[in-house]
Amino acid sequence: MAAVSVDASDVVEFAKQMPLFGPAIVEREIGGAMVEAGELIRREAMMNANTFANTGTLKNSIRRRVFGTGFSRVVEVGVGVEYGAPVEFGTRAGYTPPLAALELWVRQKGRPGPAGDERAAAVKIQRAIRAKGTKAQPFLNPAVDDNMTEIEAILDRALSVATTKIAKIGR
């Protein structure tokens, strides 16, 4: 996973000179920028996942969460299904994918086993994946990497807006 860092130390120090409102302005602008950047990553990851998504479950499980307080905020974009990492990074032989996810895929693709048994078909696929592994199908890391310039611009813009607001109020 790629990391984004912005040096906001000058803005933070400037904000602390105006203790009644400066820190709150910076916190609000940083928080908003983190939400915006996280949403950009989430949307891009969903579009990337859509190119190979079979059932839509993985794509629809992609979520954004901002946590932290004050000047320390983190945005996390991740998936809510157990097979997200194996799809992103691929697997080596020995990995056993969840049978329920494979059964859903078989049902939606209309590929039942020899006797029309979806479970039997899913078990056969599961065994093949366990024997051979799978290729990586990155969707989340490219969403960060391909948008790094825009993410940095969002964060820089937030710091600039905070500085301008503090300067106007401090006059």
N, C-alpha and C positions, 0 to 999 in steps of 0.2 A: 504494500500500500504506500502510496506517495504521501509525503507530508508537506504541509504548507506552513510557513512561518512568516510573520511580519514583525518587524522591529517597531514596536509602538512606544518605546521607552521615552522618546522626546514628547510625544503627545500625552502620555501618562504624567510625566513630570509637570508639563504645562497645566494639565487638568488639576493637579494637586495644589497649584497656586491659587486656584479658585475653589476651595473645599466645599462651598455651599452648593455648587451646581456643576462644576467641571467634571468630577468623576462620574456623576450620573449621566451626563451627556456622552462621554466616551463609552461607558458601559452600554448605553442604549444603541449607539451607532455600531459598536462592535457586535453586539448581540444580533442586530438586524442584518449585518453583513454576513455573519455566520449562517443565519437562516437562509439568506439568499444564495450563498455559495453552496450550502448543502443541498438546497433544492435544485440548483443547476446540475450538480453531480448526480442526484437521484434521477432526474429526468433523463439525463444522458445514459445512465446505466440501464434504465428501463428501455430506452430505444435500442441500446446495444444488445440487451437480452432478447428483445423482440425479434432479432435477426435469426435466432436459432431456437426460440422458445417453442416448446411443443404444446404445453397445456396452458401456459400463462401463469402458472402458480409461482414460479421463480420470479418472473417479472413483477407480478403484483405484490410480492412480499418485500420488495425493496423499500426501505424506510429511511428517513432522515431524523436525527435526534441531535439537538444542541444541549449541552450540559456544561456546568461550571458556573461560577459567579464572578462578579466584579470584572477585572480585566483579564481573567483567565477563562476563556471559553474554548470548547472543543466541539466540532461537528463530527458526527459519526454517521456514515451511510453504510448500511449493511442489509443483509437479507434475513428473512424470517423462516427459511426452510433449511433443514439439516444438510441438504446436498448443494448448497450455494458455493462453498469453498471447493468441493470436488469439480464443479462445473468451471469455476473461475481458473483453477490451477491444473485441472486434470488429475488423474489418479494413476498410481502404479498398480500392477497386478497385485491382487490380494484385497483390494478395497471392495466391500460389499455394499452396494447402494440399497436404500430402503425399498423394500418390496412394494409397499403401498404406492409410492411414487411411480414405480414401473407399471403397476397395474392400471393406474390412472392413464398413463401414457398409452398403454396397449388399448384401453377402452376408447380413448379419444382418437387414436390413429386407425381404429378398426382393424387391428392385426391380432386376432385371437390365435391361439395355438391350434394344433392339428384337429382337435375335437371341438373347436370353438371355445376352448377354455382359456379365458384371459389370464387366470392365475398361472397356469402352466406356461403360457407364453412369457409372462413376466419373470418367472423363475428361470427360464431358459436364458433370457436376456441378462438377468442378474448373474448367472453363472459365467456367461461370456465376459461380462465386465470384470468379474472377480479374476478370471483367468488372464485377461489381456490388459486391463486398465482402460483409461479413456484419455483422449486428447483434451488439452485445455481449450476452453471457450471463454476467454476473458471478456467481461462486460463491465466490471466495476473499476478496475485499475485504469483501463483506457478512458473511462469517464472522467477520472481525475487528470490523468496525463494530458489528454487532448484539450483540456479546458484550463490548464494551469495559468495561462496568461490572463484569462477572464477572471479566474478566482482571485489572483493577485490584484487585479484592477478593482474588483469589488471591495476587497479589504483596504486597499490604498484609498479608494474613494471615501469609505466610511471614516477613516482617520482624518482625511482632509476636511470632510463635512464637520466632524467633531471639533477640529481646531478652529475652523471658521466660526462656528456657533459660540464657542467659548470666548473667542476674541471679540465678537460683537457684544456679548453680554458683559464682558469685563471692561468695556470702555467707559 
